[in-house]
Amino acid sequence: MTTTFYGERNDRRTALPVFALVMRLLSANWTWGRLTLVLPDGARHQLTGSDPGHAAVLTIRDPRFAARVLKSGDIGFAEGYMAGEWDTPDLAILLETLVNNYDHIRRLFDGNPLMNGLNWLGHRLNRNSRRGSRRNIHAHYDLGNAFYGAWLDPSMTYSSARYEGSGQSLQDAQRAKYASLARMMDLQPGHSVLEIGCGWGGFAEFAAREVGAVVTGVTISREQHDYARRRLFEAGLAERADIRLIDYRDVEGRFDRVASIEMFEAVGREYWPTYFQKVHEVLTPGGRAGLQIITIQDELFDEYDARTDFIQKYVFPGGCLPSEARMAPDISGAGLVEAGIVRFGGDYAETLAEWARRFESAWGEIVRTEASFDDRFRRLWRFYLAYCEAGFRSGRTDVIQMALLRA
């Protein structure tokens, strides 16, 4: 007991100079909005930028979190939150405020080159080969249908909604998203449609029931496959919707239409040409694809691609957001032509905010279902949802629906 006590005290003493350095860097480079720092002894320190913005609060419970930040950058900052070393009354507001100051305080979030290299190597080892894809998808989507069902809307849709007006429910906004994509790809009754990454079957049910299409949905998540098959059978749509447990690269046959909703982010950059070539291969001549994809700003892509971020390490192993400009050569190289695009990142921010509210409300149910989901897991998911919301609100990330024609 004595050794542990003095070890912890010495760790804290060592952390104080590092913490002071971080505070000086923040103070010297703050430009947007206001940040109130609540220190472990209760003292408050306020940073006010020259540009108007949010008023955020960062409550520091343990100054050792500063060393995590200097060592591992934004990943270390997230790990400090997961460890309970800092907190805030509004996580999304704090992260958006930090994002909007990022260009000036980035030295804090660049991290130690050695740690960055190790994180980068770990990410590259999660390549999306057929075996790697199954492992990566299992790590996120096979947390259990009960987990996702506790906080997603009843349609079990895990992608951005499209809000058509104030007061619209999440479920209605998700249906509006499906309808928008169906219009973009000109989906008609009787069309055969392949859905790459069908999730829990929400779009497949919409396309089969409300449009009258014949759907083949593919996924490599066993949990999603079993749920979607049962869902469509119970809806009386088994003859119009076939759900297969198969990698998209192994799909054969031809289809009038191809749909894919927020699956492309899991493809991995080295497989982008393969993905678009498969879309071209399975489309009938004159066929059309409708894709919903999360994107990152073109000017941010090179930096993003050169390092590993929190989401890639802890949430979506093997994932990579594209930029519109970086996708374009692979699209045209596959013989596909862009035929329309819409962007609605603000709707994704609202979707994430609603998911975060629902996640918090459902936490008691979640831990009753799966006791291994501890407080660290809860804080990881809080951070993930808020981190994504901040990205969309700041404009650094966006979400698009895009139509592609087979040339």
C-alpha positions as CSV (number, residue, x, y, z in Angstrom):
1,M,0.0,0.0,0.0
2,T,2.8,2.4,0.9
3,T,4.6,1.8,-2.3
4,T,1.5,2.4,-4.4
5,F,0.7,5.7,-2.5
6,Y,4.2,7.2,-3.0
7,G,4.3,5.9,-6.6
8,E,1.1,7.7,-7.4
9,R,2.2,10.9,-5.6
10,N,5.5,10.9,-7.6
11,D,3.6,10.3,-10.8
12,R,1.5,13.4,-10.1
13,R,4.5,15.5,-9.2
14,T,6.1,14.5,-12.5
15,A,2.9,15.3,-14.3
16,L,2.7,18.9,-13.1
17,P,5.4,20.4,-15.3
18,V,4.0,18.6,-18.3
19,F,0.5,19.9,-17.4
20,A,1.9,23.4,-17.1
21,L,3.5,23.1,-20.6
22,V,0.1,22.1,-22.1
23,M,-1.6,25.0,-20.4
24,R,0.9,27.4,-21.8
25,L,0.6,26.1,-25.3
26,L,-3.2,26.3,-25.1
27,S,-3.1,29.8,-23.7
28,A,-0.7,31.1,-26.4
29,N,-2.6,29.6,-29.4
30,W,-6.3,29.8,-28.5
31,T,-8.3,31.7,-31.2
32,W,-11.9,30.4,-31.4
33,G,-14.6,30.6,-28.7
34,R,-14.0,30.3,-25.0
35,L,-12.6,27.4,-22.9
36,T,-12.9,27.3,-19.2
37,L,-10.3,25.0,-17.6
38,V,-11.3,23.7,-14.1
39,L,-8.2,22.5,-12.4
40,P,-7.9,19.7,-9.9
41,D,-7.8,22.1,-6.9
42,G,-10.9,23.9,-8.1
43,A,-9.2,26.9,-9.6
44,R,-10.5,28.1,-13.0
45,H,-8.6,29.4,-15.9
46,Q,-10.3,30.9,-19.0
47,L,-9.1,31.0,-22.6
48,T,-10.9,33.5,-24.8
49,G,-10.2,33.6,-28.6
50,S,-10.5,36.5,-30.9
51,D,-13.1,34.7,-33.0
52,P,-16.6,34.2,-31.5
53,G,-17.7,30.6,-30.8
54,H,-18.9,28.2,-28.2
55,A,-18.2,28.4,-24.5
56,A,-16.8,25.0,-23.5
57,V,-15.6,23.6,-20.1
58,L,-12.8,21.1,-19.5
59,T,-12.7,19.8,-15.9
60,I,-9.3,18.2,-15.2
61,R,-9.4,15.5,-12.5
62,D,-5.9,14.2,-13.0
63,P,-3.1,16.3,-14.5
64,R,-1.4,13.1,-15.8
65,F,-3.8,13.2,-18.8
66,A,-1.6,16.0,-20.3
67,A,1.3,13.5,-20.7
68,R,-1.1,11.2,-22.6
69,V,-1.8,14.1,-25.0
70,L,1.8,15.0,-25.6
71,K,2.6,11.3,-26.1
72,S,-0.3,10.2,-28.3
73,G,-2.1,13.3,-29.4
74,D,-5.8,13.1,-30.0
75,I,-5.7,9.4,-29.2
76,G,-4.2,10.2,-25.8
77,F,-6.8,12.9,-25.2
78,A,-9.5,10.3,-25.8
79,E,-7.8,7.8,-23.6
80,G,-7.7,10.4,-20.8
81,Y,-11.4,10.7,-21.1
82,M,-11.9,7.0,-21.1
83,A,-9.8,6.7,-18.0
84,G,-11.8,9.5,-16.2
85,E,-8.9,11.9,-16.0
86,W,-11.0,14.7,-17.4
87,D,-14.6,15.5,-18.0
88,T,-16.9,18.1,-19.4
89,P,-20.6,19.0,-19.1
90,D,-21.0,18.9,-22.9
91,L,-18.6,16.7,-24.7
92,A,-19.7,17.5,-28.2
93,I,-19.4,21.3,-27.6
94,L,-15.9,20.8,-26.1
95,L,-14.7,18.7,-29.0
96,E,-16.1,21.1,-31.6
97,T,-14.4,24.0,-29.9
98,L,-11.1,22.1,-29.9
99,V,-11.6,21.1,-33.6
100,N,-12.1,24.8,-34.5
101,N,-8.9,25.7,-32.7
102,Y,-7.0,22.7,-34.1
103,D,-4.9,24.5,-36.7
104,H,-3.4,26.7,-33.9
105,I,-3.1,24.1,-31.1
106,R,-2.2,21.1,-33.3
107,R,1.3,20.7,-31.7
108,L,-0.6,19.3,-28.7
109,F,-2.4,16.8,-30.8
110,D,0.4,15.6,-33.1
111,G,1.7,13.2,-30.5
112,N,5.1,11.6,-30.0
113,P,6.5,10.4,-33.4
114,L,7.3,6.9,-31.9
115,M,3.7,6.5,-30.6
116,N,2.3,7.8,-33.9
117,G,4.4,5.3,-35.7
118,L,3.2,2.4,-33.6
119,N,-0.4,3.5,-34.0
120,W,0.1,3.9,-37.7
121,L,1.6,0.4,-37.9
122,G,-1.3,-1.1,-35.9
123,H,-3.8,0.5,-38.3
124,R,-2.0,-0.8,-41.4
125,L,-2.0,-4.3,-39.9
126,N,-5.9,-4.1,-39.9
127,R,-6.0,-4.2,-43.7
128,N,-9.2,-5.2,-45.3
129,S,-8.4,-8.5,-46.9
130,R,-11.2,-11.0,-46.8
131,R,-10.1,-12.3,-43.5
132,G,-9.1,-8.9,-42.2
133,S,-12.5,-7.4,-43.2
134,R,-14.3,-10.1,-41.2
135,R,-12.2,-9.4,-38.2
136,N,-12.6,-5.7,-38.4
137,I,-16.4,-5.8,-38.9
138,H,-16.7,-8.3,-36.1
139,A,-14.9,-5.9,-33.7
140,H,-17.6,-3.2,-34.2
141,Y,-20.9,-4.6,-35.5
142,D,-20.9,-7.9,-33.6
143,L,-21.1,-6.2,-30.2
144,G,-24.6,-7.7,-30.2
145,N,-28.0,-6.8,-31.7
146,A,-29.3,-6.1,-28.3
147,F,-26.7,-3.4,-27.8
148,Y,-27.5,-1.5,-31.0
149,G,-31.3,-2.1,-30.6
150,A,-31.2,-0.4,-27.2
151,W,-30.4,3.0,-28.7
152,L,-30.9,3.0,-32.5
153,D,-34.4,3.8,-33.8
154,P,-36.8,0.9,-34.4
155,S,-35.7,0.5,-38.0
156,M,-32.2,-0.4,-36.7
157,T,-30.5,2.1,-39.0
158,Y,-26.9,2.9,-38.2
159,S,-26.2,5.7,-40.7
160,S,-27.1,9.4,-41.1
161,A,-30.7,10.3,-41.3
162,R,-32.0,13.1,-43.5
163,Y,-34.2,15.6,-41.7
164,E,-36.9,17.2,-43.7
165,G,-38.2,19.6,-41.0
166,S,-38.1,20.5,-37.3
167,G,-39.7,18.0,-35.0
168,Q,-39.3,15.1,-37.3
169,S,-38.6,11.8,-35.5
170,L,-35.4,9.9,-36.0
171,Q,-37.2,7.0,-37.5
172,D,-39.0,9.2,-40.0
173,A,-35.8,11.0,-40.9
174,Q,-34.2,7.6,-41.5
175,R,-37.0,6.6,-43.8
176,A,-36.5,10.0,-45.6
177,K,-32.9,9.1,-46.1
178,Y,-33.8,5.7,-47.7
179,A,-36.4,7.5,-50.0
180,S,-33.8,10.1,-51.0
181,L,-31.3,7.4,-52.0
182,A,-33.9,5.4,-53.9
183,R,-34.8,8.6,-55.9
184,M,-31.2,9.3,-56.6
185,M,-30.6,5.9,-58.0
186,D,-34.0,5.9,-59.8
187,L,-35.1,2.7,-58.2
188,Q,-38.3,1.4,-59.7
189,P,-40.7,-1.5,-59.0
190,G,-39.3,-4.8,-60.3
191,H,-35.7,-3.6,-60.4
192,S,-33.1,-6.0,-59.1
193,V,-30.9,-4.2,-56.6
194,L,-27.7,-5.3,-54.8
195,E,-27.1,-3.7,-51.5
196,I,-23.4,-3.8,-50.5
197,G,-23.3,-3.8,-46.7
198,C,-27.0,-4.3,-45.8
199,G,-26.6,-3.8,-42.1
200,W,-29.7,-4.9,-40.2
201,G,-31.9,-4.8,-43.3
202,G,-33.5,-1.3,-43.1
203,F,-33.0,-0.3,-46.7
204,A,-33.7,-3.8,-48.0
205,E,-37.1,-3.7,-46.3
206,F,-37.8,-0.2,-47.6
207,A,-36.8,-1.1,-51.2
208,A,-38.8,-4.4,-51.2
209,R,-41.9,-3.2,-49.4
210,E,-42.3,0.5,-50.5
211,V,-40.6,0.4,-53.9
212,G,-41.3,-3.1,-55.0
213,A,-37.7,-3.9,-55.9
214,V,-36.1,-7.3,-55.6
215,V,-33.2,-7.0,-53.2
216,T,-30.0,-9.0,-52.6
217,G,-28.3,-7.7,-49.5
218,V,-24.7,-8.8,-48.5
219,T,-22.9,-8.5,-45.2
220,I,-20.0,-10.1,-43.5
221,S,-21.4,-9.6,-40.0
222,R,-23.1,-12.8,-38.7
223,E,-25.2,-10.8,-36.2
224,Q,-26.5,-8.5,-38.9
225,H,-27.1,-11.3,-41.4
226,D,-29.2,-13.3,-38.9
227,Y,-31.2,-10.3,-37.8
228,A,-31.9,-9.1,-41.4
229,R,-33.0,-12.5,-42.6
230,R,-35.4,-12.9,-39.7
231,R,-36.7,-9.4,-40.1
232,L,-37.5,-9.7,-43.8
233,F,-39.1,-13.2,-43.3
234,E,-41.3,-11.8,-40.5
235,A,-42.2,-8.9,-42.7
236,G,-43.4,-11.3,-45.4
237,L,-40.7,-10.1,-47.8
238,A,-38.6,-13.2,-48.0
239,E,-39.4,-13.7,-51.7
240,R,-38.4,-10.2,-52.5
241,A,-35.2,-9.9,-50.3
242,D,-32.3,-12.3,-50.1
243,I,-29.7,-11.6,-47.4
244,R,-26.4,-13.3,-47.9
245,L,-23.3,-13.7,-45.6
246,I,-20.7,-12.9,-48.2
247,D,-17.9,-10.5,-49.0
248,Y,-18.9,-7.9,-51.6
249,R,-15.8,-9.0,-53.7
250,D,-17.4,-12.5,-54.1
251,V,-20.8,-11.3,-55.4
252,E,-21.6,-12.6,-58.9
253,G,-24.4,-11.8,-61.3
254,R,-25.9,-8.6,-62.7
255,F,-28.3,-6.1,-61.1
256,D,-30.2,-3.1,-62.3
257,R,-29.2,-1.0,-59.3
258,V,-26.5,-1.1,-56.6
259,A,-27.0,0.6,-53.2
260,S,-24.4,1.0,-50.5
261,I,-25.0,3.1,-47.3
262,E,-21.9,4.0,-45.3
263,M,-20.1,0.8,-46.1
264,F,-17.4,2.4,-48.2
265,E,-15.6,3.8,-45.1
266,A,-14.8,0.2,-44.1
267,V,-13.3,-0.8,-47.5
268,G,-9.8,0.5,-46.9
269,R,-7.9,2.8,-49.2
270,E,-6.0,0.1,-51.1
271,Y,-9.3,-1.5,-52.0
272,W,-11.1,1.5,-53.3
273,P,-10.4,0.5,-57.0
274,T,-11.6,-3.0,-56.2
275,Y,-14.9,-1.7,-54.7
276,F,-15.8,0.6,-57.7
277,Q,-14.7,-2.1,-60.2
278,K,-17.1,-4.5,-58.5
279,V,-19.9,-1.9,-58.7
280,H,-19.3,-1.6,-62.4
281,E,-19.0,-5.4,-62.9
282,V,-22.4,-6.2,-61.3
283,L,-24.4,-3.3,-62.9
284,T,-26.3,-4.0,-66.1
285,P,-25.5,-1.7,-69.0
286,G,-27.1,1.6,-68.2
287,G,-27.5,0.6,-64.5
288,R,-27.1,3.1,-61.7
289,A,-25.6,3.0,-58.2
290,G,-26.7,5.1,-55.2
291,L,-24.0,5.4,-52.5
292,Q,-24.0,7.2,-49.1
293,I,-20.5,7.9,-47.9
294,I,-18.9,9.8,-45.1
295,T,-16.2,12.1,-46.5
296,I,-13.3,14.3,-45.1
297,Q,-12.3,17.6,-46.5
298,D,-10.0,17.3,-49.5
299,E,-7.3,19.5,-48.0
300,L,-7.3,17.4,-44.8
301,F,-7.0,14.0,-46.5
302,D,-3.2,13.6,-46.8
303,E,-2.6,14.4,-43.1
304,Y,-5.5,12.2,-42.1
305,D,-4.3,9.3,-44.2
306,A,-0.7,9.6,-42.9
307,R,-1.6,8.9,-39.2
308,T,-4.1,6.9,-37.1
309,D,-6.9,8.6,-35.3
310,F,-9.0,7.6,-32.3
311,I,-11.8,6.0,-34.4
312,Q,-9.4,3.9,-36.4
313,K,-7.7,2.6,-33.2
314,Y,-10.7,2.1,-31.0
315,V,-13.9,2.0,-33.0
316,F,-13.5,1.1,-36.7
317,P,-10.2,-0.9,-37.2
318,G,-9.2,-0.8,-40.9
319,G,-11.5,2.2,-41.7
320,C,-10.6,5.1,-43.9
321,L,-12.7,8.1,-44.8
322,P,-12.3,9.2,-48.4
323,S,-12.4,12.7,-49.8
324,E,-14.5,13.4,-52.8
325,A,-11.4,14.4,-54.9
326,R,-9.5,11.3,-53.9
327,M,-12.4,8.9,-54.8
328,A,-12.8,10.5,-58.3
329,P,-10.0,8.8,-60.1
330,D,-11.1,5.3,-58.9
331,I,-14.7,6.0,-59.9
332,S,-13.8,7.1,-63.4
333,G,-11.1,4.4,-63.7
334,A,-13.8,1.8,-63.0
335,G,-15.9,3.1,-65.9
336,L,-18.5,4.9,-63.7
337,V,-19.8,8.4,-64.2
338,E,-21.1,10.6,-61.4
339,A,-24.7,11.6,-62.1
340,G,-25.6,13.6,-59.0
341,I,-24.5,14.4,-55.5
342,V,-26.0,15.9,-52.3
343,R,-24.2,16.8,-49.1
344,F,-26.0,16.8,-45.7
345,G,-23.4,16.8,-42.9
346,G,-25.6,18.9,-40.6
347,D,-28.1,16.1,-40.6
348,Y,-25.5,13.7,-39.5
349,A,-24.6,16.0,-36.6
350,E,-28.2,15.9,-35.5
351,T,-28.4,12.2,-36.0
352,L,-25.4,11.7,-33.7
353,A,-26.7,14.0,-31.1
354,E,-29.9,12.0,-31.0
355,W,-28.0,8.7,-30.8
356,A,-26.0,10.1,-27.9
357,R,-29.1,11.0,-26.0
358,R,-30.6,7.6,-26.7
359,F,-27.4,5.8,-25.7
360,E,-27.3,7.6,-22.3
361,S,-31.0,6.9,-21.7
362,A,-30.5,3.2,-22.5
363,W,-27.3,2.6,-20.6
364,G,-29.1,0.8,-17.7
365,E,-30.7,-1.6,-20.2
366,I,-27.4,-2.0,-22.0
367,V,-25.4,-3.1,-18.9
368,R,-28.3,-5.5,-17.8
369,T,-28.0,-7.1,-21.2
370,E,-24.2,-7.3,-21.3
371,A,-22.4,-7.0,-17.9
372,S,-18.9,-6.8,-19.6
373,F,-19.8,-3.3,-20.9
374,D,-18.1,-1.3,-18.1
375,D,-17.7,2.5,-17.5
376,R,-14.7,2.7,-19.8
377,F,-16.8,1.2,-22.6
378,R,-19.5,3.7,-21.9
379,R,-17.1,6.6,-22.0
380,L,-15.5,5.3,-25.2
381,W,-18.9,5.3,-26.9
382,R,-19.7,8.8,-25.5
383,F,-16.5,10.1,-26.9
384,Y,-17.0,8.4,-30.3
385,L,-20.4,9.8,-30.8
386,A,-19.4,13.3,-29.7
387,Y,-16.2,13.2,-31.7
388,C,-18.1,12.4,-34.9
389,E,-20.7,15.1,-34.1
390,A,-18.0,17.7,-33.7
391,G,-16.5,16.7,-37.0
392,F,-19.7,17.3,-38.9
393,R,-20.6,20.5,-37.1
394,S,-17.1,21.9,-37.8
395,G,-17.3,20.9,-41.5
396,R,-14.2,18.8,-41.4
397,T,-16.3,15.8,-42.3
398,D,-19.4,15.6,-44.4
399,V,-21.8,12.9,-45.7
400,I,-22.9,12.6,-49.3
401,Q,-25.4,10.7,-51.4
402,M,-24.0,10.1,-54.8
403,A,-25.4,8.5,-58.0
404,L,-23.1,6.7,-60.4
405,L,-23.9,5.5,-63.9
406,R,-22.2,2.6,-65.6
407,A,-20.6,4.1,-68.7
